[in-house]
Amino acid sequence: MKMLFITLCISLSLFSCNGYANHKTNREVNPIKDSTGIKADLLQVAYSKNNYFLFFKAFPDTFEDFLNLYGFDDEKGEMPLYLCYEKHIKFFFKSYDLNKGKFIPKLFNLAKEGHWAADATGVLQNEILIFIEIHPNDVVGYLETKPDSEVTHFWHYIFDGSSRNDKQNNAKFDTIYNLIKAINKKQGNIIKEEFLKMHE
């Protein structure tokens, strides 16, 4: 552990992500770094080293943690990794093959608490949609193990952020609904009911 910590400290002085290092200097310096700051550092190192395993472990497990790392607050401004969100999110999805048993549960926990906003949350939403289209059976298999209320929240995030008349969002719904319904009618019904409820 000591060697890992030393390696991380050295590595952090060498890498930045679109100005992340400069961004850190503008934040209030806390002599005892909080968990968000430590996790941001771990993610930076893992990304720079192309270490999918370490990156996956450090990637946030909840939507709140995700926003604390990659979000933007109107009062506080950019979160620690805001400038890296697109690269990091896409890198996270590339880690699937190395973390198959844990990937979908982590993805589900992120999405079930999610709500759409611009920037990072929009990219995450889009990448989840792509993932579902590629791995529909795996996603449905996992959703069947979860309570319907949580599954509903999951699908709510997937279709959040657009009006009922948004053609792109309707096309997105048609694609996912037909894909999932063909695998599991119950899950298809949950998607349809939530989508219609969102756009009453």
C-alpha positions in Angstrom: 0.0 0.0 0.0 2.8 2.4 0.9 4.5 1.8 -2.5 1.1 2.4 -4.3 0.6 5.6 -2.5 4.1 6.8 -3.3 3.6 5.9 -6.9 0.3 7.7 -7.1 1.8 10.9 -5.6 4.7 10.9 -8.0 2.4 10.2 -11.0 0.0 12.9 -10.1 2.7 15.5 -10.5 3.2 14.4 -14.1 -0.3 14.1 -15.5 -3.2 16.5 -16.2 -6.4 16.3 -18.2 -7.3 19.4 -20.2 -6.1 21.7 -17.5 -7.0 19.6 -14.5 -3.7 20.4 -12.8 -4.3 24.1 -13.1 -7.9 23.7 -12.1 -6.8 22.1 -8.8 -4.6 25.0 -7.9 -7.6 27.3 -8.0 -9.6 25.2 -5.5 -9.4 25.7 -1.8 -6.5 23.5 -0.5 -7.3 21.2 2.3 -4.3 19.7 4.1 -6.3 16.5 4.6 -7.6 15.5 1.2 -11.2 14.4 1.2 -12.4 11.1 -0.4 -13.5 12.9 -3.5 -10.1 14.4 -4.0 -8.4 11.1 -3.4 -10.7 9.4 -5.9 -10.2 12.1 -8.5 -6.4 11.5 -8.2 -6.8 7.8 -8.5 -8.9 8.2 -11.6 -6.4 10.5 -13.2 -3.5 8.1 -12.6 -5.5 5.1 -13.8 -6.6 6.9 -17.0 -3.1 8.2 -17.7 -1.7 4.7 -17.2 -4.4 3.0 -19.3 -5.2 0.9 -16.3 -8.8 -0.2 -16.8 -9.0 -2.3 -13.7 -7.9 0.5 -11.3 -10.0 3.0 -13.2 -13.1 0.8 -12.8 -12.6 0.4 -9.1 -12.1 4.1 -8.6 -15.0 5.2 -10.8 -18.0 6.4 -8.8 -20.6 3.9 -7.5 -23.4 6.4 -7.1 -24.8 9.3 -9.1 -24.1 11.7 -6.3 -20.4 10.7 -6.3 -20.4 11.0 -10.1 -21.7 14.6 -9.9 -19.2 15.4 -7.2 -16.4 14.4 -9.5 -17.6 15.3 -13.0 -20.5 17.7 -12.6 -20.9 21.4 -12.7 -22.5 23.5 -9.9 -23.9 26.9 -10.6 -22.5 28.2 -7.3 -19.3 26.1 -6.9 -18.4 25.8 -10.6 -16.5 22.9 -12.0 -16.1 19.7 -10.0 -12.5 18.2 -9.9 -12.8 16.2 -13.1 -15.3 18.2 -15.0 -12.8 18.9 -17.8 -12.2 15.2 -18.2 -15.7 13.9 -18.1 -16.1 12.8 -21.8 -12.8 11.0 -22.0 -13.2 9.3 -18.6 -16.8 8.1 -19.2 -15.9 6.6 -22.5 -12.8 5.0 -20.9 -15.1 3.5 -18.1 -17.2 1.7 -20.7 -14.1 0.3 -22.4 -13.4 -1.5 -19.1 -16.5 -3.8 -19.4 -14.6 -6.8 -20.7 -12.3 -6.8 -17.7 -15.1 -6.3 -15.2 -18.0 -8.2 -16.6 -19.3 -9.5 -13.3 -19.3 -6.1 -11.6 -19.9 -3.7 -14.5 -23.7 -3.8 -14.9 -24.4 -3.6 -11.1 -22.2 -0.5 -11.0 -23.9 0.9 -14.0 -27.3 0.2 -12.5 -26.5 2.0 -9.3 -25.3 5.0 -11.2 -28.4 5.2 -13.4 -31.1 4.4 -10.9 -30.3 7.7 -9.0 -29.7 9.7 -12.1 -31.3 12.7 -13.7 -30.4 14.4 -16.9 -28.4 17.6 -17.2 -26.0 18.8 -19.7 -22.4 17.8 -20.1 -21.3 14.7 -18.0 -24.7 13.3 -17.2 -25.7 13.6 -20.9 -22.6 11.7 -22.0 -23.2 9.0 -19.3 -26.8 8.6 -20.4 -25.8 8.2 -24.1 -23.1 5.7 -23.3 -25.5 3.6 -21.2 -27.9 3.6 -24.2 -25.2 2.3 -26.5 -24.2 -0.3 -23.9 -27.8 -1.5 -23.7 -28.1 -1.9 -27.4 -24.9 -4.0 -27.5 -25.6 -6.1 -24.4 -29.4 -6.2 -24.0 -29.6 -9.7 -22.7 -27.1 -9.1 -20.0 -28.8 -5.9 -18.9 -32.3 -7.5 -18.8 -30.9 -10.5 -16.9 -29.6 -8.2 -14.2 -32.7 -5.9 -14.1 -34.9 -9.0 -13.4 -33.0 -9.4 -10.1 -33.9 -5.9 -8.9 -37.1 -4.4 -7.5 -39.4 -2.9 -10.1 -39.2 0.5 -8.3 -35.5 0.7 -8.8 -35.8 -0.6 -12.4 -38.3 2.2 -13.1 -35.8 4.8 -11.8 -33.2 3.2 -14.1 -35.3 3.6 -17.2 -36.4 7.1 -16.1 -32.8 8.3 -16.3 -32.3 6.6 -19.7 -35.1 8.7 -21.2 -34.9 11.8 -19.1 -34.1 15.3 -20.5 -36.4 15.6 -23.6 -39.9 16.5 -24.3 -42.6 14.1 -25.7 -42.3 15.8 -29.1 -38.6 15.3 -29.3 -38.2 13.1 -32.4 -34.7 11.9 -31.4 -35.9 10.9 -27.9 -39.0 9.1 -29.4 -36.7 7.2 -31.8 -34.5 6.3 -28.9 -37.5 5.0 -27.0 -38.7 2.9 -30.0 -35.3 1.3 -30.4 -34.8 0.4 -26.8 -38.4 -0.6 -26.1 -38.6 -3.0 -29.1 -35.3 -4.5 -28.2 -36.1 -5.1 -24.6 -39.7 -6.2 -25.1 -38.5 -8.9 -27.5 -36.3 -10.3 -24.6 -38.6 -9.7 -21.7 -42.2 -8.4 -21.9 -42.3 -7.3 -18.3 -39.2 -5.1 -18.7 -40.7 -3.8 -21.9 -43.9 -2.8 -20.1 -41.9 -1.0 -17.4 -40.1 1.0 -20.0 -43.3 1.9 -21.8 -45.2 2.9 -18.7 -42.4 5.0 -17.4 -41.8 6.7 -20.7 -45.5 7.6 -21.2 -45.7 8.8 -17.5 -42.8 11.1 -18.1 -44.4 12.7 -21.1 -48.0 12.9 -20.1 
